[in-house]
Structure formats: structure tokens, C-alpha cells
Amino acid sequence: MCGIAGEIVTDQSGRPDRGAVERMTRTMWSRGPDGDGHWSEGRVALGHRRLSIIDLSDAGAQPMVDDELGLAVAFNGCVYNYEQLREELSGRYRFTSTSDTEVILKAYDHWGERFVEHLVGMFAIALFDRRRDRVLLVRDRLGIKPLYVADVRGRTRFASTLPALLAGGGVDTELDRVGLHHYLTWHSIVPAPRTVLRGVRKLPPATIRVFDRGQEPRDRVYWQPSYTRRPEHADWTALDWRQAVREALRVAVRRRTVSDVEVGVLLSGGLDSSLLVALLAEQDQRPSTFSIGFTSRGDVEGDEFVYSDVIARKFGTDHHQIRIGDEEIAKAVEDTVGAMSEPMGSHDVTAFHLVCREVSKHVKVVQCGQGADEVFAGYRYHQPAADAARGAAAEVLRDAFHDLEHDELADVLEPHWLAGRDVSGELAADHLAVPGADTALDAVLRTDTHLLMPDDPVKRVDNMAMAWGVEARVPFLDQDLVELVAACPPELKSGQNGKGLLKDIGRDLLPLEVVDRKKGYFPVPALTRLDGEVLDLLRATMNSPAARQRGVLRRGYVDELLADPNGRSTKAGGNELWHLGVLELWLQHHGIS
């Protein structure tokens, strides 16, 4: 619903730099075009950009201060169960607004640091307990809402976007070798807490960080579902699981209709978004739906309108078809890169940017299907794990998912920028080995959902939607749904070539041609097969003085890619030149040398 920024003085050196906080907040105007606010006291300054969705009055403005409780908060996101929490707390507290923000303040006063465990939603929260001189930074369970952090001369700054921190000044912008290693290994995914910049970190999902005066910050992970079989499900049949998951998904969709403005749906025509429309129809809702299509190239179809039209007709939605010609793509690429908090190499980022441009003309909030593949084993690289031994999970993920091996990175990076060991492989192996996952597929899905996903589809949708002042809600990442499906026997998820459980639910609700179609990947043919203006842009960028002076990529490797721009693909099906080009475009856009 907005963007937040702030500064905490951590070295007893005086008051925060309010000017820096104002610059950071101003940079995020697109995340909150409906208003802004600033507040400071003692060693803390908070900034906020507002997208008005719940309590549209001035009473819902932020930063919100409760003088009686001695609390101040700036908050990005939505607490879907705020009405239930408000009712629970109303006997003890007096409320002056109908906002979910005020509920956060009362919940903290009532439950202390454990208040976050009572929140259902997506959120990044900065809360100042003035009486205890304590600051809390909190990120939601699945990392749907971002929170970037930088230490600058005895101060900790935070913001909803990385470029906002750069606008505050003083950030170390040297490239991070480990972040680069992750970017090149996992088709541009850089998991928290890293970024590609040495001076910027991310608060990990499901984490609360506490700053007490005179003490080092302390982190606590407040949520991690178990990917094991539970006794209470021992006698469940496949039908029992299907009914339980359908009900959990129905609740997740209903929760995400909480709003004082209209809620639409991004309708790709695939199983996931079609299910959202069907479940909304069960609740007597006919939302505005939005689909996007591009010019086809050879055997690569540029749209999925044939499927999205079927769903729109069946459920009577107010449907919007958005057609984008190749002549728009090059300009759209530059605008999309400018909207990225971090460089993101997936070709469909541009598609999300363009579809959200259209959405913003009609609604402020949309539901979308991101997260379903990670939670329900929908990707091709999940299939090898279904038959693998538990101890082979790391090897399976490496073979199916890693674009480049550590040794191969020596052909891509100049020696100075190459990490001394396989930091990406080690991180994945460590995450996969943690107890609490019964099978190799359980371990892979846990790593995908909790380590990789927040910095791939989740970040992609948040960045592109908020670039146009649109809030994207993701029902498949509802905490209760994720917990339930984590406990589900993995073969029910991986069956039928992936998402077997969802497909069975879909057959009860959707036309079969949508359920049983070949999986689509939001096609943008002009970015999977590079030519024309887009290729000219990449050539100019990769051959620019800035790129050459940076000296990160081996020139011989870059020249080979430019000579055969469509000759190398990542394991995820992306174009390798595109991935490297996006990195360089992003660095140049933000003036990083």
C-alpha cells in the first residue's frame, strides 16, 4: 500500500538526517502517489508514501503516532485480519481510525515483540517504541513486501526500495562478489540478506530485527513451516487433501478482498490466476481482469488470450485485453529497468510492468497467481527431486536449476570479481540440509519458497505493480495455505507433471482446456529472441565506456554473446545476454560505477 523509509542513529552521534529520509521518501513517490508524511523524534526518523486502500481518510495517514502508548509506526503492505484483531483489542484500546496501521500499534502494545505472530498479511514495518527507546524492523513471512537496509556513518537506514537508499546518500555501491555469484548462478536471484551492492542488505523474510539503544541489533525468525508429515493428517486421503487445500485457498482469496477500493485480478489464462477468478465468483464477485499479449515470433506465441478469454466469459468478468507491439518494447525495457529495486533478468518483468500500467488506469489493487509453482511443485526443475533420495537434494537442485557452475564463472567474470569458493552452491546445500523436510522434494520446495522465491517472482510483482501505484496481493502465499501444503505428501504436488493437487481442484471449477493446457511462462518473444531495437540497446550498453571501465565481465565472453545474441540460454529458458545486459543497464541507470 505504500513505501516506507527511515533512519536510526546507532552510534549516539545525535539526531537522524531528516533530509536524507525526505529524499528517500520522495524517490518512492510511485509506490504511494496519494500522499506522504514524515516524523522524527530522538534518534529515529520515519518517512512514508501513501497508497490509500484501507481507511481513505486522513486518519489513516502515516507515519502514525500514538502518544498515549508512546509508539510511532511506518508500514507498507496490508494486514488482512485487521478487523478481527481490532475487535479482539477494542475492549482494551480506543481506536481513532479504521486503518490496519492503527491495529499494528495496539497489537504491539498488547503482545510486545510477538505481535507479528498475530498478523496475517504482507508487510514491512518500522515501529519505534519511544518509552523503551527501541526500534523494530519486521518483514512478512514470505518476503512479499521488501525492506532494504544500509549502514551509513553510524546510522542504519531502511527503505522499501534499494534506489531510495541510494538517494539518501553515503551508501557503499561497490559490487558484492557474493551477490554477483548468486546473480549469475540463479538467473538473477540474489537471496536475502545480500544484494549486488556491498553496502545494501535486505531484511530476510519472517524476521524481526530489534534495535535497543547501546546494543547490537538482534534478529529473530518468527515463522518457518515444517515440510514433514504430521500425525493429524495420517489417515487423510487424496480427496481429504484436495478438500482441505481448496478451503484454505478459498479463505486466502477472501482475505485478499479486504479493501475500501475495488480489487481486480491479473488473469494470464493459466491455472493459477484462473482459480482466483473462479473462487471469487464463488463469493459472488465479478472482478475486473487484465491480460497482456505481445507479437509472436516464429514458434513462440506472444499471448494466451485464447485461455484468458475463456475464463473471462465463463465468470463474467470486466475483462481488459492489452496488446503490445514490438515497437513499444525497447522503450518499455528502459522504463522497466528503472523501476527495478534490483536487476531482474526474467523476461516477463517487462510484461508485468506494462500490464500494471494498464491496471493503474482502472484499479489500485489486484490479486495474482505468483507463488503457486513454488508451493505446489509446478516447475520442471521440481520433477527430478520427486524421485531423488533425501541426501541428493543439493545435487538435484544444482543440476536442474543452477545456470553456471562455480568453475564456469571464471569464464564470465574478471578474476577480481570472482568469489573464492562456490558460495551459491554452499548456501543452497546448507538450506536444503536443515532438518524439517522429509524428502528431497520437500527440501527443494522449502528452499525454493523461503530462500529463492522472495527475490524472484515476489520481488518482480511488487516492483512492477508499485511502479504504477498498484498493490499486488498473492493468495497462494497465504501463511495458512503454505503451512498446510508444506505438510502435504509431496507426490500429490508433483503428480501430473507438477501441481497435481491444484489441477484436481481446477477440474472442479474450471474448463478442462485451461487445466490441462501446456504450462505457459508469460511469453515476451522480443526478449527471449533478441533482435532489432532491443538488441541495439543491449549492444550499446555492453559496449559503452561505463561497462568497459567497470571491468566486471570478461570482454571475450561479452563479445561472444554479442556475436551470437541468441546462442546461449539459461536453465530457466532465459537469454544469457539478456541477463547480463539487464545487470549493466541497471547499474548505469543508477549511476553506479
Buried (B, 14 or more C-beta within 10 A) or exposed (E): BBBBBBBBBBEEEEEBBBEBBBBBBBBBEBBBBBBBBBBBEEBBBBBBBBBBBBBBEEBBBBBBBBEEBEBBBBBBBBBBBBBEBBEBBEEEBEBEBBBBBBBBBBBBBBEEBEBBEBBBBBBBBBBBBBEEBBBBBBBBBBBBBBBBBBBBEEBBBBBBBBBBBBBBBBBEBEBBBBBBBBBBBBBBBBBBBBBBBBBBBBBBBBBBBBBBBEEEBEEEEBBBBBBEBEEEBEEBEBEEBBBBBBEBBBBBBBBBBBBBEBBBBBBBBBBBBBBBBBBBBEEEBEBBBBBBBBBEBEEBBBBBBEBBBBBBEBBEBBBBBBEBEBEBBBEBBEBBBBBBBBBBBBBBBBBBBBBBBBBBEBBBBBBBBBBBBBBBBBBBBBBBBBEBEBEBBBBBBBEBBBBBEBEEBEEBBBEEBBBEEBBBBEBBBEBBBEEEBBBBBBBBBBBBBBBBBBBBBBBBBBBBBBBBBBBBBBBBBBBBBBBBBBBBBBBBBBBBBBBBBBBBBBBEBBBEEBBEBEEBBBBBBBBBBBEEBBBEBBBEBBEEEEBEEBEBBBEEBBEBBBEEBBEBBBBBEBBBBBBBBBBBBBBBBBEBE
